[in-house]
């Protein structure tokens, strides 16, 4: 019999969020990690048993947080902000022209709301949840748009 993930979420959601917050040190990221934890449980619910649900959730949350921390070390997000700052601080006409070209390339194939997402999150410093609320999207939708733009940013930075 499959695990009732909704019941687990109601009963253990707070515990999982606290575990994620203690590991990640950020409430917004902790909420995202908590949701990712329950998504992992949902994906595997047919193969799991509910013998020790709190232990299962604790281990899964730890695994999710460790993966997030590894990803942070491999791909620091501040790199994007530094590139945007360099583009914004371009003084001479040639640098401004290059910056405009880079932004045209970055945003050229993106929908208008992706520009808004990038500005709110990367420039204004809103969290993923705040950005999602501001543009009327889900957090995962915002994350997907940012991931796509980060990929383009990485290619621009390499060039």
LINGI-V945840 format. One line per field, one symbol per residue. ss: DSSP state (H for helix, E for strand, C for the rest). phi: phi as a letter, one per 20 degrees, with the letter a starting at -180 (. if undefined). A space follows every 10 residues. Layout:
BEGIN
ss = ???
phi = ???
END
This chain:
BEGIN
ss = CCCCHHHHHH HHHHHHHHHH HHHHCCHHHH HHHHHHHHHH HHHCCCCCCC CCHHHHHHHH HHHHHHHHHH HHHHCCCHHH HHHHHHHHCC CCHHHHHHHH HHHHHHHHCC CHHHHHHHHH HHHCCCCHHH HHHHHCCCHH HHHHHHHHHH HHHHHHHHC
phi = .ffeffffff edgfffffff ffeembffff fgffffffff fffdgfeedd fcffffffff ffffffffff fgffcfffgf ffffffffef efgfffffff ffffffegde fgffffgfff eeeenfffff fgffdmceff ffffffffff ffgffffff
END
